[in-house]
Structure formats: C-alpha cells, structure tokens
Amino acid sequence: MTAVLPETAASSSESGPQAARPAAGGPRLRRAGLRGLVFVVVLIAVLQVITTLIGSRYFPRPTQIAVALVEQLGDGALVVALLGTLGSALAGLALATVVGVLAGLLLGSSAWAFAVVKWVVEFLRPLPSVALVPFAILLFGVGSTTTILAAFYASLWPVLFNTLYGVRDTDPVAVDSARTFGLSRTQVLRRVVLPLALPNVLTGVRVASAIALVLTITVELLTAAGGVGYFISFMQAAIRTPEMYAGVLVVGVLGYLIALGVQAIERRLLFWNRREDS
C-alpha cells in the first residue's frame, strides 16, 4: 500500500501540468488570424487604388460599396432580405439534417433497406436542385416553400451519406458489447452507433450548410421571391452596382457566420474528439 501511493502521487503530479498546459497551436492560430486580417486590409487597399484608376461604374470602389452597405442596412431593405435568406437556408438545413440522419441510420444499419432504395437514391442524388425548381414552382408556387425545399434537397445528400458511412464504420465490437448487455436495436442505434458516427454526421452538416445557402440564393435569383438573391438581382437590373456588390458582400459574410456557427456546435458536441494542434 505504501509503495503504491508515491507512484500514484508522482504520476498525478506529472499529469497535472500536462493537463493544465494550453494547446500549442493557440499562439499560431492567433498569428495566422492576424496575418489574415492584414491580408484583407491590404487587399481592400489595392482594390481601392485599382478601381479608382479604372473609374468604371461597373467596378465601384470599396468605399462606395461600404457606403451603399450602410445605407441599405439603415434603410432596412437589406436587413429584411437577409433575414428571409437566413430563415430559408436554416430551415432547409434543419430539415435535411433530421431526414438525413434518420435515413442514414436506417440505411447504414440495414443492408436490406439500402438494397431496396439504392437505385432510387443513386438516381436522385446526381439531379441538380436547380433543375427541379420549375417543378417545385408548379407544385408550391413562388415563395419560401420552394426555396426551402430546394435547399433541403441539395443539402440532404451530404448529411445522409456521411451518416451512412459513419454508421458502417462503427466498431462492431462496441455494437456486440451493447447487445450483450441487453440493449434493443433502437437503443444500440441511439446510445452506441449514433455517438460513434457523430463526427461523420457533423462533417456532413458542415458541408450541407454551405450548399443550403448557395441553393437559397440561387432560387431567390431565379424566382425573384425575396431574400438577398432578389436584392442582388434587383440592384443589378437597376444598374446600382455599389448596392449589388453590397448584397454580394452580405452573402459572403452570412456564409462565414453560418460556418462559424456549425463549427461551434461541432466543437461543443465533439469535445471528447478534439485534437491539439502541433
């Protein structure tokens, strides 16, 4: 007993500083972020000089775009368009996540179910969502329903197939152990298979988030049903190029914020799967 205690104390004293040591990649990431910020500032300055020298109405200066952005945000038109686009994209992504995860769990855990629907899935997956927009307009008309369904259809496949592959890659020993302890098939899927497949699932959601935004903007451009896509199309038709570029800038910022949100959710759910940067 007395011989074990010093070893235990020594091992705990060694592991303590290691556990409290910050990730080595922290300063590197901060330096990389600072360099990225400097690059953006330099790029804007270069564009300001180039567009000033060109003097074309089709290539406004960054300062003109900034003024147009502030004016449109203050007017409220761009804010309303932004909220409409964000709502449609998130609704399509949420629907794709629920359906994709459930279908991926079913098809990944049942070879019979996958064999039944395999050819239908392989037929539908390559079809571009934009090609189905006219059909959706005939059924649901021009509006948010068509936009949400297009975003859902396009973003469904990354979630579904990443979930399916994650389920198939689950350690069979863990599944057999769970069954040995008397868990039902549903309990095994919920308590064992889904947590182990979660990294794949969230990777699919991260990819699908960008696809959902792209399809939402595309449908808004095609149908003129509101949102930032319609805002950009309207400003382009009116030859108000600073406002048009302001809408494009807002789309880029929105996509970046959505990506940050998905990454934050991923880090929170996968706290046990973090890797320290070397």
Buried (B, 14 or more C-beta within 10 A) or exposed (E): EEEEEEEEEEEEEEEEEEEEEEEEEEEEEEEEEEEEEEEEEEEBEEBBEEBEEEEEEEBBBBEBBBBBBEBBBEEEBBEBBBEBBBBBBBBBBBBBBEBBBEBBBBBBBEEEEBEEEEEEBEEEEEEEBBEBBEEBBEEBEBEBBBBBBBBBBBBBBBBBBBBBBBBBEBEEEBBEEBBEEEBEEEBBBEEBBBBBBBBBBBBBBBBBBBBBBBBBBBBBBBBBBBBBBBBBBBBBEEEBBBBBBBBBBBBEEBBEEBBEEBEEEBEEBEEEEEEEEE
